[in-house]
């Protein structure tokens, strides 16, 4: 239920059009759950068909055009609560960088070094993105957090922000561990270069 839950949680902060849902998804939820636009729009329609979201046509642009705005229904809110109480199902990992590293002896030192440098760059960027999210949460400049707080009693604002921060702290910890792992790999290449 991951994409479904992410969309329901996003829209629980207030009604969104499909376009706005995609925009907010990219700048918040998308940092912890990737989904392309081509998956988001059909999923919104499925959630509506199942009664988890209500759809309303709202004016858009000129010439009496409209677009669909989605809002969470009581059934959708119940699905979110059920999702929170459902144990996670962990799946076996497909970890391309670590698989590749296990067989560096088949490549050159140059190619192994390049892959590790790419890995460091990827996770350095991921860490930076998570740090920006935390900064926006702390400064209350996150548009998605602002939407959530508008529908949340003020007494719960710090609690809501703390859980958002906690999620991104996990992303930072994972990124730092991956960077450290790749840096150790670079040291290992100096000791045991592939042939």
FENNORBEL-V794633 format. One record per backbone hydrogen bond with DSSP energy under -0.5 kcal/mol. CO is the residue of the C=O (numbers start at 0). NH is the residue of the N-H. If there is no record, write none. Layout:
CO_NH + CO_NH
This chain:
0_4 + 1_5 + 2_6 + 3_7 + 4_8 + 5_9 + 6_10 + 7_11 + 9_12 + 10_13 + 10_71 + 15_69 + 16_20 + 17_21 + 18_22 + 19_23 + 20_24 + 21_25 + 22_26 + 23_27 + 24_27 + 24_29 + 27_30 + 28_31 + 28_32 + 35_38 + 35_39 + 36_40 + 38_42 + 39_43 + 40_44 + 41_45 + 42_46 + 43_47 + 44_48 + 45_49 + 46_51 + 46_52 + 47_50 + 51_72 + 53_70 + 55_68 + 57_66 + 61_64 + 64_59 + 66_57 + 67_17 + 68_55 + 69_15 + 70_53 + 72_76 + 73_77 + 74_78 + 75_79 + 76_80 + 77_81 + 78_82 + 79_83 + 80_84 + 81_84 + 81_85 + 82_85 + 87_89 + 92_94 + 93_95 + 94_98 + 95_99 + 96_100 + 97_101 + 98_102 + 99_102 + 100_103 + 102_105 + 103_106 + 107_111 + 108_112 + 109_113 + 110_114 + 111_115 + 112_116 + 113_117 + 114_118 + 115_119 + 116_120 + 117_121 + 118_122 + 119_123 + 120_124 + 121_125 + 122_126 + 123_127 + 124_128 + 125_129 + 126_130 + 127_131 + 128_132 + 129_133 + 130_134 + 131_135 + 132_136 + 133_137 + 134_138 + 135_139 + 135_140 + 135_141 + 136_139 + 141_145 + 142_146 + 143_147 + 144_148 + 145_149 + 146_150 + 147_150 + 148_151 + 152_155 + 153_156 + 155_159 + 156_160 + 157_161 + 158_162 + 159_163 + 160_164 + 161_165 + 162_166 + 163_167 + 164_168 + 165_169 + 166_170 + 167_171 + 168_172 + 169_173 + 170_174 + 171_175 + 172_176 + 173_177 + 174_178 + 175_179 + 176_180 + 177_181 + 178_182 + 179_183 + 180_184 + 181_185 + 182_186 + 183_187 + 184_188 + 185_189 + 186_190 + 187_191
